Amino acid sequence: MSCEKTFSEQADELEFQQMQELGQLMIYKSAIHKLADGEWLNDGNFSLGPLKPSLMGEDPRLPKMPEKPTLIDFFNYRFGPSKQHLLQSAALAAKNGLPEKMVLACLLHDISVVAFFRPDHGYWGAQMVEPYVDEEVTWAIKMHQALRFFPDESVGYEYPEAYAKRFGKNYQVDPYIRRDYELARHHKWYMSARMICLNDLYTFDPDTQVSVEAFEDVIGRHFKQPKEGLGNDNTPASHIWRTIRRPANAL
């Protein structure tokens, strides 16, 4: 009798080796994270694997969140060091005299990159904040994703050197990005999205640490904080905030 394991059994073992155990709780990695790691196993077979107690609810490995978390709480307890990109960009926007609403847009423009997903971050970020901010802020966050690839000499915006290094000088955007750029450049809020691009810092001062509390008044005036707490309210974006709060929930 052969002791060799089938491909399906090997795949199951690999999957569950990549699950981290915390005490008696199974910690699962979401499928999207596996795909981002280049993990693709598809032999047509499926197994639930071992049925063990799984993490649901608060994750003791992460900083404890208040029962009714605010945007500032998410900055402090769920956003990592890359949040300095948001904070320093917003500080630059304030220094450049932008209206508070646009300072908030700069503060939130890459919120998806910092807290959720990198791909299509403008679209995800806009969806995350749409119930809580002015429509112009949502639109600007969404459209900055397309505008950042297209120079505008009239306002002094050049194609970012960082993009040329990352993607190559001959990189061509996807058709939907060009489509949204063409839509945005004739829109009444074009300059709002362009202002995000102009204040989108690609070089950071490592000796400067901006605190989110510096924007407490701006957030208070322009971000509609739900009284139930972000994620506890009932909006089309609530599930995203719950996911960020408890990213390892089994379901």
Rosetta silent file (secondary structure, phi, psi, omega in degrees, C-alpha in Angstrom):
SEQUENCE: MSCEKTFSEQADELEFQQMQELGQLMIYKSAIHKLADGEWLNDGNFSLGPLKPSLMGEDPRLPKMPEKPTLIDFFNYRFGPSKQHLLQSAALAAKNGLPEKMVLACLLHDISVVAFFRPDHGYWGAQMVEPYVDEEVTWAIKMHQALRFFPDESVGYEYPEAYAKRFGKNYQVDPYIRRDYELARHHKWYMSARMICLNDLYTFDPDTQVSVEAFEDVIGRHFKQPKEGLGNDNTPASHIWRTIRRPANAL
SCORE:     score description
SCORE:     0.000 S_00000001
   1 L     0.000  127.708 -176.940    0.000    0.000    0.000 S_00000001
   2 L   -73.137  137.001  177.552    1.468    3.321   -1.047 S_00000001
   3 L   -97.419    2.280 -178.855    2.137    5.859    1.685 S_00000001
   4 L   -69.450  139.732 -179.285    2.497    8.682   -0.792 S_00000001
   5 L   -83.935  145.066  177.123    0.073   11.538   -0.238 S_00000001
   6 L   -70.116  163.637  177.334   -2.248   12.660   -2.990 S_00000001
   7 H   -59.745  -38.507  179.232   -1.870   16.120   -4.483 S_00000001
   8 H   -62.432  -43.053  179.355   -5.084   17.127   -2.720 S_00000001
   9 H   -65.202  -39.939  177.769   -3.720   15.977    0.639 S_00000001
  10 H   -64.570  -38.891  179.165   -0.478   17.835    0.036 S_00000001
  11 H   -64.367  -41.229  178.346   -2.427   20.961   -0.892 S_00000001
  12 H   -62.740  -42.083  179.637   -4.465   20.697    2.302 S_00000001
  13 H   -62.538  -43.629 -179.824   -1.307   20.336    4.359 S_00000001
  14 H   -62.439  -42.075 -179.801    0.264   23.363    2.713 S_00000001
  15 H   -61.140  -45.709 -175.137   -2.849   25.428    3.328 S_00000001
  16 H   -81.517  -17.137  170.633   -3.049   24.580    6.980 S_00000001
  17 H   -67.484  -28.852 -177.781    0.688   24.967    7.497 S_00000001
  18 L   -86.707   -0.776  172.676    0.154   28.565    6.506 S_00000001
  19 L   -90.519  129.773 -179.503   -2.503   29.041    9.159 S_00000001
  20 E   -90.953  137.885  179.276   -1.043   30.320   12.384 S_00000001
  21 E  -100.272  137.246  176.911   -2.287   28.881   15.610 S_00000001
  22 E  -123.242  102.459 -173.993   -2.919   31.039   18.653 S_00000001
  23 L    63.509 -122.353  178.682   -3.487   28.814   21.672 S_00000001
  24 L  -100.417    8.177 -176.511   -6.297   26.530   20.620 S_00000001
  25 E   -99.047  137.677  175.175   -7.600   28.908   17.955 S_00000001
  26 E   -86.961  130.744  178.082   -7.003   28.497   14.253 S_00000001
  27 E  -106.496  121.362 -176.112   -5.983   31.712   12.490 S_00000001
  28 L   -99.659  146.121  171.887   -6.920   31.791    8.821 S_00000001
  29 L  -100.381  129.390 -178.664   -5.340   33.751    5.991 S_00000001
  30 L   -64.180  152.195 -177.381   -7.880   35.149    3.534 S_00000001
  31 H   -58.645  -37.440 -178.798   -7.775   33.855   -0.034 S_00000001
  32 H   -63.218  -33.042  178.251   -6.895   37.291   -1.424 S_00000001
  33 H   -72.373  -35.132  176.596   -3.764   37.349    0.736 S_00000001
  34 H   -65.193  -43.162  178.782   -2.745   33.917   -0.511 S_00000001
  35 H   -62.023  -37.836  178.584   -3.154   35.048   -4.095 S_00000001
  36 H   -65.418  -24.481  176.566   -1.025   38.102   -3.336 S_00000001
  37 L   -88.562    4.664  179.378    1.681   35.714   -2.152 S_00000001
  38 L    79.234   19.036 -178.711    1.466   33.838   -5.458 S_00000001
  39 L   -89.438  116.002 -179.703   -0.269   30.829   -3.905 S_00000001
  40 L  -140.719  105.367  178.973   -2.480   29.099   -6.465 S_00000001
  41 L  -122.961  118.316 -176.643   -3.555   25.515   -5.884 S_00000001
  42 L  -148.196   82.393  178.880   -6.379   24.190   -8.025 S_00000001
  43 L  -100.923    8.050  177.978   -6.505   20.447   -8.552 S_00000001
  44 L    88.745   -6.938 -179.560  -10.286   20.310   -8.534 S_00000001
  45 L  -105.387  154.742 -177.728  -10.498   18.815   -5.052 S_00000001
  46 L  -140.810  138.373  176.266  -11.722   20.504   -1.903 S_00000001
  47 L  -141.790  141.137  176.590  -11.455   19.675    1.769 S_00000001
  48 L   -72.034  -19.423 -177.838  -12.534   21.579    4.855 S_00000001
  49 L    74.079 -169.950 -178.523   -9.452   20.297    6.634 S_00000001
  50 L   -66.695  131.898  178.108   -9.344   19.849   10.405 S_00000001
  51 L   -88.618   97.889 -179.180  -12.306   21.387   12.194 S_00000001
  52 L  -117.855  159.444  174.227  -10.674   23.219   15.067 S_00000001
  53 L   -55.188  132.325 -174.491  -11.847   26.191   17.139 S_00000001
  54 E  -120.199  152.263 -178.059  -11.272   29.262   14.996 S_00000001
  55 L   -68.877  126.392  170.911  -10.761   32.913   15.808 S_00000001
  56 L  -138.437  134.094 -179.003  -13.897   35.016   15.666 S_00000001
  57 L    99.025 -153.743 -175.053  -14.121   38.471   17.191 S_00000001
  58 L   -63.991  139.836 -179.663  -11.307   40.538   18.636 S_00000001
  59 L   -96.878  112.008 -176.790   -7.785   39.399   17.769 S_00000001
  60 L   -65.172  -11.735  177.625   -5.609   39.410   20.918 S_00000001
  61 L   -78.333  -17.441 -176.131   -2.491   39.841   18.756 S_00000001
  62 L  -103.816  158.034  176.883   -3.631   43.320   17.706 S_00000001
  63 L   -58.206  141.497 -177.937   -4.035   46.499   19.775 S_00000001
  64 L   -69.812  132.868  179.385   -7.387   46.606   21.513 S_00000001
  65 L   -96.307  147.630  172.120   -9.949   48.829   19.821 S_00000001
  66 L   -60.993  158.264 -179.989  -12.571   50.896   21.658 S_00000001
  67 L   -63.131  -33.520  179.696  -16.111   49.550   21.505 S_00000001
  68 L  -121.102   75.647 -171.073  -17.162   52.511   19.352 S_00000001
  69 L   -68.392  143.474  176.352  -14.039   53.204   17.285 S_00000001
  70 L  -101.384  173.919  175.265  -13.475   56.518   15.549 S_00000001
  71 H   -59.006  -40.833  179.168  -11.414   57.321   12.486 S_00000001
  72 H   -63.945  -36.585  177.056   -8.612   58.457   14.789 S_00000001
  73 H   -62.220  -40.963  178.103   -8.777   55.114   16.622 S_00000001
  74 H   -64.926  -40.392  175.525   -8.247   53.291   13.319 S_00000001
  75 H   -57.790  -43.195 -173.817   -5.272   55.514   12.558 S_00000001
  76 H   -80.416  -31.379 -170.538   -3.786   54.721   15.970 S_00000001
  77 H  -115.451   -7.986  179.694   -4.644   51.027   16.331 S_00000001
  78 L  -130.033  -23.241 -179.849   -4.897   49.564   12.835 S_00000001
  79 L   -89.776  131.465 -178.040   -2.839   51.720   10.461 S_00000001
  80 L   -83.104 -167.101 -177.324    0.878   50.931   10.423 S_00000001
  81 L   -57.385  -24.623 -179.573    3.897   53.218    9.940 S_00000001
  82 L   -65.863   -9.982  176.134    2.932   53.842    6.294 S_00000001
  83 H   -62.153  -17.341  176.714    0.196   56.135    7.622 S_00000001
  84 H   -60.895  -26.823  175.399    2.917   58.787    7.667 S_00000001
  85 H   -60.762  -45.737  178.783    2.332   59.070    3.927 S_00000001
  86 H   -65.782  -46.607 -174.655   -1.230   60.206    4.614 S_00000001
  87 H   -66.751  -42.551 -179.852   -0.302   62.424    7.534 S_00000001
  88 H   -72.587  -32.711  175.541    2.604   64.166    5.826 S_00000001
  89 H   -65.629  -42.742  178.177    0.589   64.647    2.627 S_00000001
  90 H   -65.992  -37.727  177.721   -2.230   66.236    4.625 S_00000001
  91 H   -63.694  -38.538  177.452    0.266   68.419    6.483 S_00000001
  92 H   -65.551  -41.655  178.873    1.653   69.608    3.134 S_00000001
  93 H   -61.398  -41.424  178.114   -1.876   70.371    1.910 S_00000001
  94 H   -65.453  -42.262  178.692   -2.534   72.442    5.039 S_00000001
  95 H   -61.722  -35.105 -179.482    0.789   74.241    4.611 S_00000001
  96 L   -82.208    2.617  173.706   -0.131   75.026    1.005 S_00000001
  97 L    80.580   21.283  177.976   -3.361   76.627    2.155 S_00000001
  98 L   -68.708  151.640  175.799   -5.853   74.124    0.792 S_00000001
  99 L   -59.695  153.719 -177.113   -9.403   74.240    2.198 S_00000001
 100 H   -55.294  -37.516 -179.438  -10.018   71.923    5.141 S_00000001
 101 H   -60.345  -36.811  179.631  -12.163   69.633    3.011 S_00000001
 102 H   -79.643  -28.664  172.090   -9.234   69.050    0.685 S_00000001
 103 H   -61.277  -41.660  176.962   -6.835   68.592    3.599 S_00000001
 104 H   -63.370  -41.204  178.647   -9.155   65.769    4.685 S_00000001
 105 H   -59.992  -41.173  177.493   -9.098   64.346    1.146 S_00000001
 106 H   -67.742  -34.938  178.410   -5.284   64.279    1.273 S_00000001
 107 H   -65.295  -29.031 -173.780   -5.424   62.683    4.712 S_00000001
 108 H  -110.230    0.109 -166.564   -7.620   59.875    3.370 S_00000001
 109 L   -63.082  -35.481  179.114   -6.520   59.557   -0.266 S_00000001
 110 L  -110.627   31.070 -175.721   -4.460   56.349    0.168 S_00000001
 111 H   -62.169  -31.536  178.383   -6.412   54.954    3.102 S_00000001
 112 H   -68.304  -41.163  177.828   -6.990   51.699    1.230 S_00000001
 113 H   -60.601  -43.648 -175.037   -3.256   51.214    0.639 S_00000001
 114 H   -72.956  -32.871 -169.282   -2.493   51.878    4.297 S_00000001
 115 H  -122.978  -14.251 -168.287   -5.309   49.815    5.789 S_00000001
 116 L  -139.233  -93.984 -178.754   -6.933   47.505    3.255 S_00000001
 117 L  -121.592  145.764  173.357   -6.006   46.762   -0.388 S_00000001
 118 L   -82.891  -45.549 -178.272   -3.389   48.229   -2.714 S_00000001
 119 L   -60.961  138.561  179.028   -5.005   47.359   -6.083 S_00000001
 120 L    50.417   43.412 -172.196   -7.535   49.962   -7.237 S_00000001
 121 H   -64.641  -28.910  178.284   -6.894   51.835   -4.018 S_00000001
 122 H   -66.144  -39.791 -179.040   -8.651   55.000   -5.188 S_00000001
 123 H   -71.291  -45.096  177.207  -11.881   53.118   -5.784 S_00000001
 124 H   -63.399  -45.322 -178.657  -11.672   51.128   -2.554 S_00000001
 125 H   -61.173  -41.615  178.176  -10.703   54.202   -0.547 S_00000001
 126 H   -61.718  -41.305  179.656  -13.605   56.205   -1.948 S_00000001
 127 H   -65.625  -36.579 -179.275  -16.019   53.417   -1.027 S_00000001
 128 H   -62.445  -39.083 -172.091  -14.614   53.245    2.498 S_00000001
 129 H  -103.582   -7.483 -173.210  -15.230   56.910    3.268 S_00000001
 130 H   -51.766  -42.240 -178.323  -18.226   57.706    1.046 S_00000001
 131 H   -69.743  -10.948 -167.687  -20.879   57.546    3.815 S_00000001
 132 H  -117.978   -5.527 -176.115  -18.904   59.889    6.042 S_00000001
 133 L  -130.879  169.411  177.127  -17.512   62.685    3.868 S_00000001
 134 L   -61.933  148.230 -177.874  -18.633   65.257    1.327 S_00000001
 135 H   -57.873  -34.843  179.580  -19.317   63.912   -2.166 S_00000001
 136 H   -64.472  -37.506  178.300  -16.488   66.017   -3.578 S_00000001
 137 H   -65.428  -45.338  178.099  -13.988   64.351   -1.232 S_00000001
 138 H   -58.416  -47.136 -178.428  -15.158   60.890   -2.276 S_00000001
 139 H   -62.196  -43.941 -178.192  -14.895   61.790   -5.964 S_00000001
 140 H   -63.600  -40.994  178.971  -11.428   63.289   -5.565 S_00000001
 141 H   -63.872  -44.044 -179.906  -10.112   60.222   -3.740 S_00000001
 142 H   -62.944  -47.914 -171.343  -11.491   57.906   -6.402 S_00000001
 143 H   -80.927  -15.876  178.823  -10.226   59.916   -9.375 S_00000001
 144 H   -63.388  -25.549  179.840   -6.756   60.717   -8.065 S_00000001
 145 H   -60.274  -38.442  179.182   -5.864   57.114   -8.928 S_00000001
 146 H   -81.693  -43.554 -173.609   -6.221   57.917  -12.623 S_00000001
 147 H   -63.742  -30.418 -174.677   -4.987   61.512  -12.609 S_00000001
 148 L   -63.527  -19.113 -179.723   -1.661   60.702  -10.956 S_00000001
 149 L   -87.266   -5.078 -173.473   -0.511   58.956  -14.165 S_00000001
 150 L  -124.445  119.808  179.731   -1.121   62.036  -16.345 S_00000001
 151 L   -64.466  157.518  173.042    0.902   65.259  -16.125 S_00000001
 152 E  -142.016   96.829 -176.236   -0.762   68.666  -16.059 S_00000001
 153 H   -62.999  -26.751 -176.290    1.672   71.448  -16.893 S_00000001
 154 H   -64.112  -23.997  178.007   -0.901   74.131  -16.112 S_00000001
 155 H  -117.062    6.217  176.828   -0.600   73.369  -12.387 S_00000001
 156 L    80.387   24.439  179.183    2.977   72.119  -12.379 S_00000001
 157 E   -96.014  119.803  178.340    2.197   68.424  -12.003 S_00000001
 158 L  -106.700  157.950  175.492    4.757   66.140  -13.603 S_00000001
 159 L   -59.979  126.710 -174.559    4.712   62.378  -14.026 S_00000001
 160 L   -60.983  131.641  176.954    6.158   61.049  -10.754 S_00000001
 161 H   -58.839  -33.995  179.937    9.759   59.924  -10.962 S_00000001
 162 H   -61.054  -34.935 -179.527    8.846   57.152   -8.532 S_00000001
 163 H   -71.238  -38.890  178.260    6.427   55.691  -11.090 S_00000001
 164 H   -61.026  -37.085  179.337    9.040   55.681  -13.832 S_00000001
 165 H   -73.907  -37.692 -176.418   11.327   53.716  -11.526 S_00000001
 166 H   -78.381  -42.853 -170.636    8.622   51.327  -10.351 S_00000001
 167 H  -109.869  -10.558 -177.062    6.727   50.638  -13.556 S_00000001
 168 L    96.430  147.996 -175.251    9.147   51.631  -16.299 S_00000001
 169 L   -66.458  -24.564 -176.657    9.241   54.743  -18.465 S_00000001
 170 L  -101.035   16.689 -178.743    7.051   53.172  -21.142 S_00000001
 171 L   -60.977  134.650  177.252    4.340   51.925  -18.797 S_00000001
 172 L  -114.410  130.023 -177.988    0.830   52.218  -20.256 S_00000001
 173 L   -71.301  160.035  176.189   -2.166   52.436  -17.943 S_00000001
 174 L   -67.140  156.201 -177.648   -5.130   50.104  -18.275 S_00000001
 175 H   -56.714  -36.569 -178.131   -8.032   51.313  -20.434 S_00000001
 176 H   -68.337  -29.003  176.889  -10.290   51.991  -17.438 S_00000001
 177 H   -69.034  -45.023  177.225   -7.666   54.318  -15.941 S_00000001
 178 H   -64.232  -39.144  178.395   -7.442   56.323  -19.165 S_00000001
 179 H   -58.997  -47.468 -177.846  -11.236   56.336  -19.403 S_00000001
 180 H   -70.208  -30.838  173.933  -11.597   57.778  -15.901 S_00000001
 181 H   -62.034  -45.467 -179.591   -8.860   60.310  -16.582 S_00000001
 182 H   -63.769  -37.803  176.836  -10.754   61.554  -19.626 S_00000001
 183 H   -66.430  -42.668 -174.410  -13.943   61.761  -17.577 S_00000001
 184 H   -68.672  -37.533 -172.658  -12.199   63.529  -14.705 S_00000001
 185 H   -67.875  -15.366  177.092  -10.398   66.178  -16.736 S_00000001
 186 L  -108.720   10.923 -176.014  -13.746   67.643  -17.862 S_00000001
 187 L   -91.632  152.543 -178.612  -15.435   67.343  -14.470 S_00000001
 188 L   -64.115  -22.220 -179.974  -16.295   70.268  -12.215 S_00000001
 189 L  -104.862   19.075  179.995  -14.179   68.720   -9.432 S_00000001
 190 H   -50.377  -48.173 -173.985  -11.170   67.967  -11.592 S_00000001
 191 H   -67.300  -25.760  177.304   -8.939   70.332   -9.653 S_00000001
 192 H   -64.463  -46.576  177.050   -9.918   68.731   -6.330 S_00000001
 193 H   -66.959  -36.879  179.714   -8.551   65.369   -7.452 S_00000001
 194 H   -66.717  -32.830  178.233   -5.541   67.094   -9.011 S_00000001
 195 H   -64.527  -32.484  174.100   -4.800   68.827   -5.690 S_00000001
 196 H   -62.131  -45.780 -179.999   -4.429   65.389   -4.109 S_00000001
 197 H   -59.973  -41.395 -176.901   -1.839   64.524   -6.757 S_00000001
 198 H   -68.385  -25.765 -178.849    0.042   67.774   -6.140 S_00000001
 199 L  -108.483   12.611 -179.876    0.225   67.125   -2.399 S_00000001
 200 L   -84.915   98.745 -174.594    0.840   63.384   -2.666 S_00000001
 201 L   -73.260  132.476  174.177    4.304   63.057   -1.147 S_00000001
 202 L  -108.295  -10.519  177.141    6.602   60.392   -2.558 S_00000001
 203 L  -123.517  125.516 -175.122    9.596   61.435   -0.445 S_00000001
 204 L  -110.926  151.016  175.088    9.235   61.508    3.313 S_00000001
 205 L   -89.023  108.170 -177.211   11.249   63.180    6.005 S_00000001
 206 L   -64.638  -17.691  179.832   12.253   60.315    8.327 S_00000001
 207 L   -89.779   -0.970  179.822   12.888   62.834   11.085 S_00000001
 208 L  -109.561  128.383  175.951    9.316   64.140   10.888 S_00000001
 209 L  -125.154  110.977  178.855    6.462   62.351   12.593 S_00000001
 210 L   -93.409  134.516 -179.763    3.019   63.869   12.066 S_00000001
 211 L   -96.789  143.977  178.039    0.284   62.821   14.489 S_00000001
 212 H   -64.196  -24.950  179.073   -3.299   62.240   13.407 S_00000001
 213 H   -63.104  -20.787  177.094   -4.354   64.307   16.415 S_00000001
 214 H   -64.420  -19.851 -178.277   -3.042   67.344   14.513 S_00000001
 215 H  -110.288   18.093 -176.723   -6.078   66.912   12.251 S_00000001
 216 H   -58.846  -42.483 -179.561   -8.632   66.271   15.002 S_00000001
 217 H   -68.261  -41.787  178.737  -10.500   69.511   14.304 S_00000001
 218 H   -61.519  -45.613  178.186  -10.512   68.951   10.533 S_00000001
 219 H   -61.784  -44.090 -179.062  -11.832   65.418   11.034 S_00000001
 220 H   -61.229  -34.024 -177.908  -14.411   66.647   13.520 S_00000001
 221 H   -86.161  -24.186 -169.496  -15.750   69.237   11.094 S_00000001
 222 H  -127.137    0.056  177.060  -15.662   67.198    7.875 S_00000001
 223 L  -119.698  118.628 -175.651  -15.900   63.482    8.765 S_00000001
 224 L   -79.855   85.070 -178.723  -19.341   62.272    9.872 S_00000001
 225 L   -68.047  119.762  179.144  -18.314   59.965   12.678 S_00000001
 226 L   -69.076  139.008 -177.639  -21.162   57.509   13.373 S_00000001
 227 L   -64.121  -25.652  179.334  -22.252   57.486   17.008 S_00000001
 228 L   -76.689  -16.902 -174.218  -22.226   53.661   16.968 S_00000001
 229 L   101.051  143.247  178.584  -18.589   53.606   15.919 S_00000001
 230 L   -58.933  126.142 -177.900  -17.067   52.852   12.500 S_00000001
 231 L    98.334  -24.095  178.348  -18.067   49.328   11.561 S_00000001
 232 L   -93.859  -10.695  179.853  -20.932   49.205   14.037 S_00000001
 233 L   -84.335 -179.604 -175.661  -23.128   51.467   11.921 S_00000001
 234 L  -120.731   78.560  177.508  -25.262   50.358    9.007 S_00000001
 235 L  -126.947  167.997  176.691  -23.794   51.811    5.820 S_00000001
 236 L   -63.506  -10.011 -179.545  -22.537   50.242    2.557 S_00000001
 237 L  -108.167   -5.477 -174.005  -18.991   50.660    3.924 S_00000001
 238 H   -57.217  -38.549 -177.102  -19.434   49.315    7.455 S_00000001
 239 H   -64.363  -30.531  178.887  -18.260   45.818    6.529 S_00000001
 240 H   -66.974  -43.440  179.412  -14.931   47.186    5.299 S_00000001
 241 H   -66.955  -35.871  175.905  -14.230   48.857    8.637 S_00000001
 242 H   -64.523  -38.535  179.569  -15.244   45.671   10.480 S_00000001
 243 H   -64.699  -41.399  178.313  -12.819   43.714    8.305 S_00000001
 244 H   -65.723  -37.472  179.524   -9.972   46.097    9.125 S_00000001
 245 H   -67.102  -40.801 -175.930  -10.813   45.846   12.811 S_00000001
 246 L  -129.320   70.808 -171.360  -10.928   42.027   12.789 S_00000001
 247 L   -70.983  -14.348 -176.766   -8.937   40.920    9.736 S_00000001
 248 L  -105.955   11.346  176.738   -8.430   37.301   10.848 S_00000001
 249 L   -54.811  138.084 -178.513  -12.049   36.394   11.482 S_00000001
 250 L   -64.186  -34.304  178.877  -12.728   32.903   10.134 S_00000001
 251 L  -145.679    0.000    0.000  -15.924   34.148    8.450 S_00000001
